Amino acid sequence: MDKDRCFVRNSSVSYKLIGDELIIVDPYRHKLLRLNNVGRVIWELLDGRYSIVQITDILGEQFDVTRETIEKDVSRFISLLFKRELIK
């Protein structure tokens, strides 16, 4: 996956913040996807302005985790969202 690519949330996908969880409705599989705080931050940054590298940098400033771990987690999560057509 190109780490300089910017992704954007699919406008057909509904989501709502409930407490600390962000709930995404997958309209293609008729399932809910519950995101923790890290997933929520990533989802909010998927607005077409931030690349994977930039998202990794932002998370590195907010969470006490190694850059390598953040890179792997961000890439894996974005790949999942892309495969499910939740982002473009």
C-alpha positions, 0 to 999 in steps of 0.5 A: 500500500502506498504510504503517501496515499490519502484516503477518504471515508465513503460517503455511503457509510454511516457512523456515530460516536457513542460514548468512547466508541465510534460505530460504523455501519457497513452498508455492504455487509449489513454489519456494525464495526466498533472502533476503539479510541485509536480506530476513531482517530484514524477514521476521523483523519480519513478525510482525503487530507492525510496520508498514511505517513501523516496519520502515523505521525499524528498517532505517534504524538498522541499514543505511547507506542513505537512507530513500527507498531503504529505503522503496521496497525495503521496500514492493516486497519486502512487495508481492512477499511479499503477492502470493505469499501468503507474508504476510497 
